[in-house]
Amino acid sequence: MTSWQLVRVIAGIFIMLSLALGAPSSPWFVNEWFLAFTLFVGANIFQSGLTRWCLMETILRKLGLKPGC
């Protein structure tokens, strides 16, 4: 698995988890402030699309994952 693939998987997991914990209609609802984390992840995806730089990918590459598209 390349670093970009893992970034997408991690982002998807973070978004689904934060929606499950922040949506009032969810059976796992904790607090609506978890939706702020969804916004944070989305903003980072948007930023990385514009700048072609992603902190999570940098971290994963330093951990030894090979780069990829």
Gaussian input, Z-matrix of N, CA and C with variables (Angstrom, degrees):
# hf/3-21g

backbone

0 1
 N
 C     1     B1
 C     2     B2     1     A1
 N     3     B3     2     A2     1     D1
 C     4     B4     3     A3     2     D2
 C     5     B5     4     A4     3     D3
 N     6     B6     5     A5     4     D4
 C     7     B7     6     A6     5     D5
 C     8     B8     7     A7     6     D6
 N     9     B9     8     A8     7     D7
 C    10    B10     9     A9     8     D8
 C    11    B11    10    A10     9     D9
 N    12    B12    11    A11    10    D10
 C    13    B13    12    A12    11    D11
 C    14    B14    13    A13    12    D12
 N    15    B15    14    A14    13    D13
 C    16    B16    15    A15    14    D14
 C    17    B17    16    A16    15    D15
 N    18    B18    17    A17    16    D16
 C    19    B19    18    A18    17    D17
 C    20    B20    19    A19    18    D18
 N    21    B21    20    A20    19    D19
 C    22    B22    21    A21    20    D20
 C    23    B23    22    A22    21    D21
 N    24    B24    23    A23    22    D22
 C    25    B25    24    A24    23    D23
 C    26    B26    25    A25    24    D24
 N    27    B27    26    A26    25    D25
 C    28    B28    27    A27    26    D26
 C    29    B29    28    A28    27    D27
 N    30    B30    29    A29    28    D28
 C    31    B31    30    A30    29    D29
 C    32    B32    31    A31    30    D30
 N    33    B33    32    A32    31    D31
 C    34    B34    33    A33    32    D32
 C    35    B35    34    A34    33    D33
 N    36    B36    35    A35    34    D34
 C    37    B37    36    A36    35    D35
 C    38    B38    37    A37    36    D36
 N    39    B39    38    A38    37    D37
 C    40    B40    39    A39    38    D38
 C    41    B41    40    A40    39    D39
 N    42    B42    41    A41    40    D40
 C    43    B43    42    A42    41    D41
 C    44    B44    43    A43    42    D42
 N    45    B45    44    A44    43    D43
 C    46    B46    45    A45    44    D44
 C    47    B47    46    A46    45    D45
 N    48    B48    47    A47    46    D46
 C    49    B49    48    A48    47    D47
 C    50    B50    49    A49    48    D48
 N    51    B51    50    A50    49    D49
 C    52    B52    51    A51    50    D50
 C    53    B53    52    A52    51    D51
 N    54    B54    53    A53    52    D52
 C    55    B55    54    A54    53    D53
 C    56    B56    55    A55    54    D54
 N    57    B57    56    A56    55    D55
 C    58    B58    57    A57    56    D56
 C    59    B59    58    A58    57    D57
 N    60    B60    59    A59    58    D58
 C    61    B61    60    A60    59    D59
 C    62    B62    61    A61    60    D60
 N    63    B63    62    A62    61    D61
 C    64    B64    63    A63    62    D62
 C    65    B65    64    A64    63    D63
 N    66    B66    65    A65    64    D64
 C    67    B67    66    A66    65    D65
 C    68    B68    67    A67    66    D66
 N    69    B69    68    A68    67    D67
 C    70    B70    69    A69    68    D68
 C    71    B71    70    A70    69    D69
 N    72    B72    71    A71    70    D70
 C    73    B73    72    A72    71    D71
 C    74    B74    73    A73    72    D72
 N    75    B75    74    A74    73    D73
 C    76    B76    75    A75    74    D74
 C    77    B77    76    A76    75    D75
 N    78    B78    77    A77    76    D76
 C    79    B79    78    A78    77    D77
 C    80    B80    79    A79    78    D78
 N    81    B81    80    A80    79    D79
 C    82    B82    81    A81    80    D80
 C    83    B83    82    A82    81    D81
 N    84    B84    83    A83    82    D82
 C    85    B85    84    A84    83    D83
 C    86    B86    85    A85    84    D84
 N    87    B87    86    A86    85    D85
 C    88    B88    87    A87    86    D86
 C    89    B89    88    A88    87    D87
 N    90    B90    89    A89    88    D88
 C    91    B91    90    A90    89    D89
 C    92    B92    91    A91    90    D90
 N    93    B93    92    A92    91    D91
 C    94    B94    93    A93    92    D92
 C    95    B95    94    A94    93    D93
 N    96    B96    95    A95    94    D94
 C    97    B97    96    A96    95    D95
 C    98    B98    97    A97    96    D96
 N    99    B99    98    A98    97    D97
 C   100   B100    99    A99    98    D98
 C   101   B101   100   A100    99    D99
 N   102   B102   101   A101   100   D100
 C   103   B103   102   A102   101   D101
 C   104   B104   103   A103   102   D102
 N   105   B105   104   A104   103   D103
 C   106   B106   105   A105   104   D104
 C   107   B107   106   A106   105   D105
 N   108   B108   107   A107   106   D106
 C   109   B109   108   A108   107   D107
 C   110   B110   109   A109   108   D108
 N   111   B111   110   A110   109   D109
 C   112   B112   111   A111   110   D110
 C   113   B113   112   A112   111   D111
 N   114   B114   113   A113   112   D112
 C   115   B115   114   A114   113   D113
 C   116   B116   115   A115   114   D114
 N   117   B117   116   A116   115   D115
 C   118   B118   117   A117   116   D116
 C   119   B119   118   A118   117   D117
 N   120   B120   119   A119   118   D118
 C   121   B121   120   A120   119   D119
 C   122   B122   121   A121   120   D120
 N   123   B123   122   A122   121   D121
 C   124   B124   123   A123   122   D122
 C   125   B125   124   A124   123   D123
 N   126   B126   125   A125   124   D124
 C   127   B127   126   A126   125   D125
 C   128   B128   127   A127   126   D126
 N   129   B129   128   A128   127   D127
 C   130   B130   129   A129   128   D128
 C   131   B131   130   A130   129   D129
 N   132   B132   131   A131   130   D130
 C   133   B133   132   A132   131   D131
 C   134   B134   133   A133   132   D132
 N   135   B135   134   A134   133   D133
 C   136   B136   135   A135   134   D134
 C   137   B137   136   A136   135   D135
 N   138   B138   137   A137   136   D136
 C   139   B139   138   A138   137   D137
 C   140   B140   139   A139   138   D138
 N   141   B141   140   A140   139   D139
 C   142   B142   141   A141   140   D140
 C   143   B143   142   A142   141   D141
 N   144   B144   143   A143   142   D142
 C   145   B145   144   A144   143   D143
 C   146   B146   145   A145   144   D144
 N   147   B147   146   A146   145   D145
 C   148   B148   147   A147   146   D146
 C   149   B149   148   A148   147   D147
 N   150   B150   149   A149   148   D148
 C   151   B151   150   A150   149   D149
 C   152   B152   151   A151   150   D150
 N   153   B153   152   A152   151   D151
 C   154   B154   153   A153   152   D152
 C   155   B155   154   A154   153   D153
 N   156   B156   155   A155   154   D154
 C   157   B157   156   A156   155   D155
 C   158   B158   157   A157   156   D156
 N   159   B159   158   A158   157   D157
 C   160   B160   159   A159   158   D158
 C   161   B161   160   A160   159   D159
 N   162   B162   161   A161   160   D160
 C   163   B163   162   A162   161   D161
 C   164   B164   163   A163   162   D162
 N   165   B165   164   A164   163   D163
 C   166   B166   165   A165   164   D164
 C   167   B167   166   A166   165   D165
 N   168   B168   167   A167   166   D166
 C   169   B169   168   A168   167   D167
 C   170   B170   169   A169   168   D168
 N   171   B171   170   A170   169   D169
 C   172   B172   171   A171   170   D170
 C   173   B173   172   A172   171   D171
 N   174   B174   173   A173   172   D172
 C   175   B175   174   A174   173   D173
 C   176   B176   175   A175   174   D174
 N   177   B177   176   A176   175   D175
 C   178   B178   177   A177   176   D176
 C   179   B179   178   A178   177   D177
 N   180   B180   179   A179   178   D178
 C   181   B181   180   A180   179   D179
 C   182   B182   181   A181   180   D180
 N   183   B183   182   A182   181   D181
 C   184   B184   183   A183   182   D182
 C   185   B185   184   A184   183   D183
 N   186   B186   185   A185   184   D184
 C   187   B187   186   A186   185   D185
 C   188   B188   187   A187   186   D186
 N   189   B189   188   A188   187   D187
 C   190   B190   189   A189   188   D188
 C   191   B191   190   A190   189   D189
 N   192   B192   191   A191   190   D190
 C   193   B193   192   A192   191   D191
 C   194   B194   193   A193   192   D192
 N   195   B195   194   A194   193   D193
 C   196   B196   195   A195   194   D194
 C   197   B197   196   A196   195   D195
 N   198   B198   197   A197   196   D196
 C   199   B199   198   A198   197   D197
 C   200   B200   199   A199   198   D198
 N   201   B201   200   A200   199   D199
 C   202   B202   201   A201   200   D200
 C   203   B203   202   A202   201   D201
 N   204   B204   203   A203   202   D202
 C   205   B205   204   A204   203   D203
 C   206   B206   205   A205   204   D204

   B1=1.4516
   B2=1.5279
   B3=1.3177
   B4=1.4628
   B5=1.5273
   B6=1.3223
   B7=1.4691
   B8=1.5270
   B9=1.3317
   B10=1.4689
   B11=1.5228
   B12=1.3174
   B13=1.4610
   B14=1.5226
   B15=1.3221
   B16=1.4575
   B17=1.5272
   B18=1.3260
   B19=1.4732
   B20=1.5248
   B21=1.3055
   B22=1.4742
   B23=1.5331
   B24=1.3241
   B25=1.4683
   B26=1.5297
   B27=1.3327
   B28=1.4652
   B29=1.5252
   B30=1.3322
   B31=1.4708
   B32=1.5304
   B33=1.3217
   B34=1.4659
   B35=1.5180
   B36=1.3255
   B37=1.4656
   B38=1.5260
   B39=1.3472
   B40=1.4695
   B41=1.5206
   B42=1.3253
   B43=1.4640
   B44=1.5263
   B45=1.3227
   B46=1.4638
   B47=1.5233
   B48=1.3346
   B49=1.4568
   B50=1.5264
   B51=1.3392
   B52=1.4642
   B53=1.5240
   B54=1.3250
   B55=1.4694
   B56=1.5309
   B57=1.3248
   B58=1.4690
   B59=1.5215
   B60=1.3305
   B61=1.4618
   B62=1.5258
   B63=1.3501
   B64=1.4563
   B65=1.5133
   B66=1.3104
   B67=1.4695
   B68=1.5327
   B69=1.3228
   B70=1.4691
   B71=1.5281
   B72=1.3143
   B73=1.4632
   B74=1.5266
   B75=1.3189
   B76=1.4598
   B77=1.5339
   B78=1.3363
   B79=1.4688
   B80=1.5348
   B81=1.3384
   B82=1.4642
   B83=1.5200
   B84=1.3329
   B85=1.4683
   B86=1.5279
   B87=1.3422
   B88=1.4537
   B89=1.5224
   B90=1.3420
   B91=1.4536
   B92=1.5257
   B93=1.3270
   B94=1.4636
   B95=1.5289
   B96=1.3224
   B97=1.4574
   B98=1.5235
   B99=1.3293
   B100=1.4619
   B101=1.5260
   B102=1.3271
   B103=1.4616
   B104=1.5231
   B105=1.3244
   B106=1.4638
   B107=1.5248
   B108=1.3173
   B109=1.4632
   B110=1.5288
   B111=1.3316
   B112=1.4608
   B113=1.5232
   B114=1.3284
   B115=1.4637
   B116=1.5256
   B117=1.3149
   B118=1.4675
   B119=1.5274
   B120=1.3210
   B121=1.4642
   B122=1.5256
   B123=1.3260
   B124=1.4626
   B125=1.5127
   B126=1.3243
   B127=1.4689
   B128=1.5232
   B129=1.3228
   B130=1.4572
   B131=1.5230
   B132=1.3123
   B133=1.4684
   B134=1.5267
   B135=1.3321
   B136=1.4630
   B137=1.5269
   B138=1.3218
   B139=1.4643
   B140=1.5278
   B141=1.3183
   B142=1.4659
   B143=1.5314
   B144=1.3189
   B145=1.4626
   B146=1.5141
   B147=1.3257
   B148=1.4634
   B149=1.5234
   B150=1.3240
   B151=1.4657
   B152=1.5203
   B153=1.3298
   B154=1.4661
   B155=1.5276
   B156=1.3386
   B157=1.4604
   B158=1.5170
   B159=1.3304
   B160=1.4571
   B161=1.5298
   B162=1.3282
   B163=1.4623
   B164=1.5246
   B165=1.3274
   B166=1.4666
   B167=1.5245
   B168=1.3226
   B169=1.4609
   B170=1.5279
   B171=1.3211
   B172=1.4630
   B173=1.5235
   B174=1.3159
   B175=1.4658
   B176=1.5291
   B177=1.3271
   B178=1.4628
   B179=1.5230
   B180=1.3290
   B181=1.4693
   B182=1.5238
   B183=1.3348
   B184=1.4742
   B185=1.5279
   B186=1.3255
   B187=1.4638
   B188=1.5230
   B189=1.3433
   B190=1.4494
   B191=1.5210
   B192=1.3241
   B193=1.4548
   B194=1.5140
   B195=1.3169
   B196=1.4528
   B197=1.5332
   B198=1.3396
   B199=1.4676
   B200=1.5117
   B201=1.3064
   B202=1.4628
   B203=1.5090
   B204=1.3238
   B205=1.4777
   B206=1.5022
   A1=107.68
   A2=116.30
   A3=120.49
   A4=110.36
   A5=114.51
   A6=119.11
   A7=111.46
   A8=117.90
   A9=119.85
   A10=111.59
   A11=116.59
   A12=119.00
   A13=110.55
   A14=116.74
   A15=120.33
   A16=111.09
   A17=118.23
   A18=120.83
   A19=109.98
   A20=117.03
   A21=120.98
   A22=111.48
   A23=116.37
   A24=120.22
   A25=110.18
   A26=116.99
   A27=121.01
   A28=110.71
   A29=117.61
   A30=120.91
   A31=110.65
   A32=116.73
   A33=120.33
   A34=112.47
   A35=116.40
   A36=120.81
   A37=110.44
   A38=116.70
   A39=120.50
   A40=111.35
   A41=117.47
   A42=120.71
   A43=110.64
   A44=117.65
   A45=119.94
   A46=111.75
   A47=117.14
   A48=121.04
   A49=111.36
   A50=116.74
   A51=118.82
   A52=111.91
   A53=117.78
   A54=119.50
   A55=111.26
   A56=116.27
   A57=119.69
   A58=111.20
   A59=117.15
   A60=120.39
   A61=112.86
   A62=118.29
   A63=120.61
   A64=116.13
   A65=117.91
   A66=120.42
   A67=109.67
   A68=118.06
   A69=120.35
   A70=114.27
   A71=118.14
   A72=119.78
   A73=113.07
   A74=117.27
   A75=121.38
   A76=110.82
   A77=117.40
   A78=119.28
   A79=112.72
   A80=117.95
   A81=122.14
   A82=112.21
   A83=116.24
   A84=121.04
   A85=111.16
   A86=115.60
   A87=122.47
   A88=109.77
   A89=115.16
   A90=120.28
   A91=108.56
   A92=116.89
   A93=120.75
   A94=112.56
   A95=118.53
   A96=121.56
   A97=112.67
   A98=118.05
   A99=120.01
   A100=111.00
   A101=117.03
   A102=120.03
   A103=111.33
   A104=117.89
   A105=120.70
   A106=110.31
   A107=117.28
   A108=120.54
   A109=109.93
   A110=117.03
   A111=120.88
   A112=109.93
   A113=116.55
   A114=121.59
   A115=110.64
   A116=117.81
   A117=122.46
   A118=110.89
   A119=117.68
   A120=121.31
   A121=110.16
   A122=116.75
   A123=120.27
   A124=112.23
   A125=117.20
   A126=121.14
   A127=110.93
   A128=117.52
   A129=120.59
   A130=111.90
   A131=117.78
   A132=120.66
   A133=109.48
   A134=117.10
   A135=122.30
   A136=110.53
   A137=116.87
   A138=122.29
   A139=110.88
   A140=117.65
   A141=119.65
   A142=111.04
   A143=116.70
   A144=119.41
   A145=112.75
   A146=116.51
   A147=120.62
   A148=112.71
   A149=116.97
   A150=120.54
   A151=113.31
   A152=117.51
   A153=123.11
   A154=111.93
   A155=117.31
   A156=122.70
   A157=108.67
   A158=116.32
   A159=121.93
   A160=108.76
   A161=116.56
   A162=120.96
   A163=111.39
   A164=117.62
   A165=120.68
   A166=110.69
   A167=117.20
   A168=119.79
   A169=111.05
   A170=117.14
   A171=121.23
   A172=110.52
   A173=116.71
   A174=121.33
   A175=110.51
   A176=116.70
   A177=120.28
   A178=111.77
   A179=117.12
   A180=119.81
   A181=110.49
   A182=117.34
   A183=120.70
   A184=110.61
   A185=116.71
   A186=120.71
   A187=112.10
   A188=116.44
   A189=119.03
   A190=116.47
   A191=119.79
   A192=120.14
   A193=109.71
   A194=115.70
   A195=118.81
   A196=110.00
   A197=116.38
   A198=119.55
   A199=111.02
   A200=115.68
   A201=120.09
   A202=111.16
   A203=116.04
   A204=120.89
   A205=110.91
   D1=134.58
   D2=179.64
   D3=-86.98
   D4=167.90
   D5=-177.81
   D6=-62.23
   D7=-38.96
   D8=-179.42
   D9=-66.83
   D10=-38.52
   D11=178.20
   D12=-62.97
   D13=-43.49
   D14=-179.31
   D15=-68.54
   D16=-35.02
   D17=175.65
   D18=-59.58
   D19=-44.39
   D20=179.90
   D21=-65.13
   D22=-40.99
   D23=178.43
   D24=-63.63
   D25=-46.86
   D26=-179.39
   D27=-63.34
   D28=-43.49
   D29=178.59
   D30=-60.98
   D31=-43.00
   D32=178.55
   D33=-62.61
   D34=-42.06
   D35=178.10
   D36=-63.99
   D37=-45.53
   D38=179.12
   D39=-60.04
   D40=-42.77
   D41=-178.74
   D42=-66.24
   D43=-47.47
   D44=-179.72
   D45=-63.60
   D46=-40.88
   D47=179.71
   D48=-65.74
   D49=-45.48
   D50=-179.11
   D51=-67.78
   D52=-32.67
   D53=174.98
   D54=-68.65
   D55=-39.96
   D56=178.61
   D57=-64.08
   D58=-36.32
   D59=-178.29
   D60=-85.96
   D61=-17.19
   D62=-175.46
   D63=-109.42
   D64=-16.24
   D65=-179.20
   D66=-82.26
   D67=122.23
   D68=-177.54
   D69=-58.00
   D70=-25.72
   D71=-179.45
   D72=-85.06
   D73=-2.83
   D74=-178.70
   D75=-78.56
   D76=143.44
   D77=175.99
   D78=-68.27
   D79=-16.32
   D80=179.63
   D81=-104.62
   D82=19.38
   D83=-177.44
   D84=-57.29
   D85=132.71
   D86=176.50
   D87=-118.32
   D88=-56.62
   D89=-177.03
   D90=-159.58
   D91=144.41
   D92=-179.28
   D93=-66.36
   D94=-18.09
   D95=-179.90
   D96=-68.18
   D97=-14.02
   D98=174.28
   D99=-65.19
   D100=-22.06
   D101=176.94
   D102=-67.51
   D103=-23.66
   D104=175.31
   D105=-64.45
   D106=-32.89
   D107=177.19
   D108=-67.56
   D109=-36.80
   D110=175.04
   D111=-59.64
   D112=-44.27
   D113=177.52
   D114=-61.77
   D115=-42.29
   D116=179.43
   D117=-61.01
   D118=-46.11
   D119=179.92
   D120=-64.84
   D121=-43.89
   D122=178.41
   D123=-62.14
   D124=-40.96
   D125=178.34
   D126=-64.60
   D127=-37.68
   D128=177.49
   D129=-68.21
   D130=-37.98
   D131=176.23
   D132=-63.98
   D133=-44.05
   D134=178.05
   D135=-60.35
   D136=-47.77
   D137=-179.71
   D138=-61.52
   D139=-42.67
   D140=-178.34
   D141=-69.44
   D142=-28.48
   D143=175.65
   D144=-68.82
   D145=-33.19
   D146=179.89
   D147=-82.64
   D148=-38.58
   D149=-173.11
   D150=-99.38
   D151=-12.73
   D152=-176.49
   D153=62.15
   D154=28.93
   D155=176.63
   D156=-134.35
   D157=134.35
   D158=-179.19
   D159=-137.38
   D160=124.24
   D161=-178.98
   D162=-60.59
   D163=-42.03
   D164=-179.80
   D165=-60.75
   D166=-40.16
   D167=179.04
   D168=-66.71
   D169=-38.96
   D170=176.78
   D171=-60.47
   D172=-43.77
   D173=179.12
   D174=-63.77
   D175=-45.02
   D176=-179.10
   D177=-64.79
   D178=-36.64
   D179=177.82
   D180=-66.17
   D181=-38.14
   D182=178.32
   D183=-67.69
   D184=-25.13
   D185=176.97
   D186=-82.05
   D187=-4.25
   D188=173.34
   D189=111.46
   D190=-0.68
   D191=178.30
   D192=-74.38
   D193=145.16
   D194=-179.70
   D195=-80.75
   D196=145.80
   D197=178.90
   D198=-69.64
   D199=156.84
   D200=178.42
   D201=-172.59
   D202=169.23
   D203=-178.18
   D204=-100.91

